[in-house]
Amino acid sequence: MDDDLQNLQDDPAPPSSRKKKNAALKAKKKRPPSWLVWGVSVLFLSFALTIIFSFLTEVAIKNSPAAICVVVLLVLLVLNISCDVLANAIISCKPEAFHSMASNKIKGAKRAVSFCRNASKLGSIFADVIGDICGIVSGAAGTALVVHIALAGDSVAELITSILVSAIIGALTVGGKALFKHFAIKFNKQIVFGFAKFTTFFKREK
């Protein structure tokens, strides 16, 4: 009896507050792990973006001349390389680089700090999700280009053209990422701040 009285005296929180605290702890325990939530979110995001990119590409290249297929391919390549550059810049940049700018209330600085603190997630979205999707859709656009070129030739020309187009797409993608990786790391602060400032036109900083 004395021990119970002593425990009540030691815990200043009222019974209702203790019940809410216990309920919050139980709810927290029931939540799935953060890595699982993130993985499932990326799964659905990849699925949705693949559908959107594939649909837009299919609409653009269907019954279109070879020049349109080339333009679509170039757009996808530029987007793929740009996202890789942005991912490398965010991952290699430190939030401390923008603290003084944020304290001076410079537009985009707080957003840049937030990007750096969530570098692993943003890097995964830009480099893995969008980058891989662009690579997959580029293959479809490349196939359409091969069909256009092969219509004027025979089976041997179609085979050679298919190999060359695939090789060019792969070389430009991998080579472009390797070429611009150095610049992404060297000018990471400027790239991150520029992108952060750009996003403020769509959503204001808090």
C-alpha positions, -999 to +999 in steps of 0.1 A: +000+000+000+028+023+009+046+015-023+015+023-044+011+056-026+048+064-032+044+056-069+014+079-072+033+107-055+064+102-077+043+104-109+029+139-112+009+132-143-029+128-139-044+093-148-059+107-180-025+119-192-009+085-183-036+067-204-029+089-234+008+084-231+003+046-229-020+047-259+005+067-279+033+042-270+011+013-281+002+030-314+039+037-320+047+000-314+020-010-339+034+012-367+054-006-394+091+001-396+102+032-415+123+012-440+093-008-449+071+023-454+098+039-475+103+008-496+065+004-503+063+042-511+091+039-536+074+009-551+041+027-558+059+059-569+079+039-594+048+022-607+030+055-611+059+073-628+066+044-651+029+044-663+031+082-668+064+082-687+055+052-708+021+068-717+037+101-727+064+084-747+040+061-765+018+091-774+048+110-787+064+083-808+033+064-821+030+069-858+056+097-856+086+102-879+121+092-869+130+127-860+104+128-832+117+095-818+152+111-817+139+141-799+121+120-773+152+099-768+173+131-762+148+145-737+148+112-718+186+111-718+189+147-706+164+141-679+182+109-668+216+126-666+201+157-649+185+137-622+217+118-616+236+151-613+210+164-589+212+133-568+250+134-566+249+171-557+224+166-528+242+135-514+276+152-514+264+185-500+262+193-463+233+212-447+258+235-428+266+251-461+231+268-461+227+276-423+239+312-426+218+318-457+188+303-439+193+325-409+194+355-432+161+343-447+174+340-482+148+324-504+155+287-510+180+283-482+157+265-458+145+242-486+182+234-494+188+225-458+158+202-459+171+186-491+205+179-476+190+164-444+170+140-466+198+133-490+195+095-490+158+095-499+160+123-525+191+107-540+172+074-543+142+090-560+163+110-585+190+085-593+172+052-589+135+058-594+135+085-621+169+075-636+159+038-640+125+047-654+141+070-680+164+041-690+135+017-694+114+042-714+145+051-735+146+015-746+111+017-759+118+049-778+149+033-792+130+003-804+105+026-822+135+044-839+149+011-850+116+001-866+116+034-885+151+028-898+147-009-905+116-004-927+139+008-955+164-021-951+165-059-947+168-081-916+206-077-914+202-039-914+176-041-887+199-062-865+229-039-870+207-008-864+192-023-833+226-030-818+240+004-827+210+023-813+211+003-780+249+009-778+245+047-785+218+050-758+238+031-733+270+050-740+254+084-739+236+076-706+266+060-688+291+084-703+270+115-695+266+104-659+303+098-655+312+131-672+289+153-651+295+135-618+326+156-612+308+188-618+279+177-596+302+172-566+324+203-573+294+226-577+270+208-553+261+239-533+252+259-563+232+230-578+213+222-546+205+259-539+194+265-575+171+236-574+157+245-540+151+280-551+133+267-582+110+246-561+099+276-541+080+289-572+057+259-568+056+256-530+065+283-505+089+277-477+075+274-442 
